[in-house]
Amino acid sequence: MKATSTPVLPWLRWLALAALLASTTAAAQVAKVVWHVDFADARRLSAMIQNVNNMVTTYQGNLEDYDVRIVFLAGGIRFLTTDPLKGTPFQEDEAFRKARPDLITRLQQLRTLHNVKLELCEITREQLNLPKDKVIEGVASVRSGVVRIAELQQKGYAYLKVE
């Protein structure tokens, strides 16, 4: 007697292939988030840094890929420089002067330890006459902060802002 094998139904093969492709696509998705910083309030920035840290450590704990960006414009520029910005609307006061080193350290930790991207609006920097070499290390320039945020949203980035 000759053994015969039952052929696998073609639709079953296609179903298995579709399931494999769906699981591969789901695993390859990247969580994309853009945070908007146009304010000069150090307490708000501190709260935002904590939120971003919680976000990326959650993604890491879940073994999820992520692309988190913080776009700074207007008053947010004061967090990316040690320059006192004298004569500008964002001039440092005593309280901010004391808080700034810790805020910059925490932002740099987000950048270096968690690969959070920091981006600064060039229009803001130019209007304040802040030289590029006065911007902290690792900050990417974008021509317009609001245009950058809109571009990222069009690419599927979730928009977040601390109030």
ZICOR-V900323 format. One record per pair of residues at least 12 apart in sequence whose C-alpha atoms are under 7 Angstrom apart, sorted by sequence separation. I is the first residue (numbers start at 1). J is the second residue. D is the distance in Angstrom with one decimal. If there is no record, write none. Layout:
i: [I | I]
j: [J | J]
d: [D | D]
This chain:
i: [78 | 75 | 120 | 122 | 119 | 120 | 121 | 122 | 123 | 79 | 118 | 119 | 120 | 121 | 122 | 123 | 118 | 119 | 120 | 121 | 122 | 119 | 121 | 80 | 121 | 79 | 120 | 31 | 32 | 33 | 34 | 35 | 36 | 37 | 38 | 30 | 31 | 32 | 33 | 34 | 35 | 36 | 37 | 38 | 39 | 40 | 30 | 31 | 32 | 33 | 34 | 35 | 36 | 37 | 38 | 39 | 40 | 30 | 38 | 39 | 38 | 40 | 37 | 88 | 69 | 70 | 71 | 72 | 73 | 68 | 69 | 70 | 71 | 72 | 73 | 68 | 69 | 70 | 71 | 72 | 40 | 74 | 73 | 83 | 81 | 42 | 81 | 80 | 81 | 80 | 46 | 53 | 56 | 73 | 72 | 71 | 48 | 34 | 44 | 34 | 32 | 33 | 34 | 35 | 36 | 37 | 32 | 33 | 34 | 35 | 36 | 32 | 33 | 34 | 35]
j: [90 | 90 | 139 | 141 | 139 | 140 | 141 | 142 | 143 | 100 | 139 | 140 | 141 | 142 | 143 | 144 | 140 | 141 | 142 | 143 | 144 | 142 | 144 | 104 | 145 | 104 | 145 | 65 | 66 | 67 | 68 | 69 | 70 | 71 | 72 | 65 | 66 | 67 | 68 | 69 | 70 | 71 | 72 | 73 | 74 | 75 | 66 | 67 | 68 | 69 | 70 | 71 | 72 | 73 | 74 | 75 | 76 | 67 | 75 | 76 | 76 | 78 | 76 | 128 | 116 | 117 | 118 | 119 | 120 | 116 | 117 | 118 | 119 | 120 | 121 | 117 | 118 | 119 | 120 | 121 | 90 | 124 | 124 | 134 | 134 | 96 | 135 | 135 | 136 | 136 | 103 | 110 | 114 | 145 | 145 | 145 | 162 | 149 | 162 | 157 | 156 | 157 | 158 | 159 | 160 | 161 | 157 | 158 | 159 | 160 | 161 | 158 | 159 | 160 | 161]
d: [6.5 | 5.9 | 6.7 | 6.1 | 5.4 | 6.2 | 6.2 | 5.8 | 6.2 | 6.9 | 5.1 | 4.7 | 5.1 | 5.2 | 4.9 | 6.0 | 6.2 | 5.6 | 5.9 | 5.7 | 6.3 | 6.4 | 5.1 | 6.9 | 4.5 | 6.6 | 6.7 | 6.3 | 5.8 | 6.4 | 5.9 | 6.2 | 6.1 | 6.0 | 6.0 | 5.0 | 4.4 | 4.9 | 4.8 | 4.8 | 4.6 | 5.3 | 4.8 | 4.9 | 6.9 | 4.4 | 5.0 | 6.2 | 5.9 | 6.3 | 5.7 | 6.2 | 6.5 | 6.3 | 5.1 | 4.7 | 5.4 | 6.8 | 5.2 | 5.1 | 4.7 | 6.7 | 5.3 | 6.8 | 5.6 | 6.2 | 6.2 | 6.1 | 6.2 | 5.2 | 4.6 | 5.0 | 4.8 | 4.8 | 5.1 | 6.4 | 5.9 | 6.1 | 5.9 | 6.2 | 6.8 | 5.7 | 6.0 | 6.6 | 5.9 | 6.8 | 4.8 | 5.7 | 5.5 | 5.5 | 6.8 | 6.9 | 6.9 | 5.7 | 6.7 | 6.3 | 6.0 | 7.0 | 6.6 | 6.1 | 6.9 | 4.8 | 6.1 | 6.1 | 6.4 | 7.0 | 4.6 | 4.6 | 5.2 | 4.8 | 5.2 | 6.2 | 6.1 | 6.2 | 5.6]
